[in-house]
Amino acid sequence: MSRQKNPVKTQRIPSRLVSRRYNISTKTVDRWLEDGILPPPILVINRVRYWCEQELDAFDAALVAEQKAKRQGVTREVIPQPTSSNDHAA
């Protein structure tokens, strides 16, 4: 019996790199997570949290759309929020 490979490999991003990605401290990553600003991590190993790169890309796109909408005078309720899928490969 052969194993079927997942065609899309999920890239896991640790907290340290998330902080670099957004030019914030790791404490701010903690606060953003507590405040619901960042999507939840997909994995925690030895107290290190990992995020799915695709979810962070969707988060980035939503931020850009929100900033663009603010410049155009559109409220946040009109902007669709990214959906999270639970079928991540670990």
C-alpha positions as CSV (number, residue, x, y, z in Angstrom):
1,M,0.0,0.0,0.0
2,S,1.5,3.4,-1.0
3,R,1.1,6.6,0.9
4,Q,-0.6,9.5,-0.9
5,K,1.4,12.7,-0.7
6,N,-0.2,16.0,0.1
7,P,0.4,18.2,-3.0
8,V,0.6,21.4,-0.9
9,K,3.3,21.4,1.8
10,T,2.4,23.5,4.7
11,Q,5.3,25.8,5.7
12,R,5.4,26.2,9.5
13,I,6.7,29.6,10.8
14,P,7.9,29.9,14.4
15,S,7.1,32.8,16.7
16,R,10.6,34.3,16.3
17,L,10.1,34.6,12.5
18,V,6.5,35.9,12.9
19,S,8.0,38.7,15.0
20,R,10.5,39.4,12.2
21,R,7.9,39.2,9.5
22,Y,5.9,42.0,11.2
23,N,8.9,43.9,12.7
24,I,7.5,43.5,16.2
25,S,8.8,41.9,19.4
26,T,8.0,38.4,20.5
27,K,6.0,40.0,23.4
28,T,3.9,41.9,20.8
29,V,3.3,38.5,19.0
30,D,2.0,37.3,22.4
31,R,-0.3,40.3,22.8
32,W,-1.6,40.1,19.2
33,L,-2.4,36.5,19.8
34,E,-4.2,37.2,23.1
35,D,-6.1,40.1,21.5
36,G,-7.2,38.0,18.5
37,I,-5.2,40.0,16.0
38,L,-3.1,37.1,14.7
39,P,-4.7,33.8,13.6
40,P,-4.0,31.0,16.1
41,P,-0.9,28.9,15.7
42,I,-1.3,25.5,14.1
43,L,1.3,23.7,16.3
44,V,3.1,24.1,19.6
45,I,6.2,22.2,20.3
46,N,8.2,22.8,23.5
47,R,6.4,26.1,24.1
48,V,7.3,27.3,20.6
49,R,4.3,28.3,18.5
50,Y,4.2,27.7,14.7
51,W,1.9,29.4,12.2
52,C,0.9,28.2,8.8
53,E,2.5,30.4,6.2
54,Q,-0.6,30.3,4.0
55,E,-2.7,31.6,7.0
56,L,-0.3,34.4,7.6
57,D,-0.4,35.3,3.9
58,A,-4.2,35.5,4.1
59,F,-3.8,37.6,7.3
60,D,-1.5,40.0,5.4
61,A,-3.9,40.2,2.5
62,A,-6.8,41.1,4.9
63,L,-4.6,43.8,6.5
64,V,-3.8,45.3,3.1
65,A,-7.5,45.2,2.2
66,E,-8.5,46.9,5.5
67,Q,-5.9,49.6,5.0
68,K,-7.0,50.2,1.4
69,A,-10.7,50.3,2.6
70,K,-9.8,52.8,5.3
71,R,-8.3,55.1,2.7
72,Q,-11.5,54.8,0.7
73,G,-13.8,55.3,3.7
74,V,-15.2,51.8,3.9
75,T,-15.9,50.3,7.3
76,R,-14.4,47.0,8.5
77,E,-17.8,45.2,8.5
78,V,-17.8,45.3,4.7
79,I,-14.4,43.6,4.4
80,P,-14.7,39.7,4.3
81,Q,-12.5,38.1,6.9
82,P,-10.2,35.2,5.9
83,T,-11.5,31.8,6.7
84,S,-9.4,29.3,8.5
85,S,-9.3,25.6,7.5
86,N,-8.4,22.9,9.9
87,D,-6.8,20.5,7.4
88,H,-3.2,21.5,7.9
89,A,-0.5,18.9,7.5
90,A,1.7,18.8,10.6
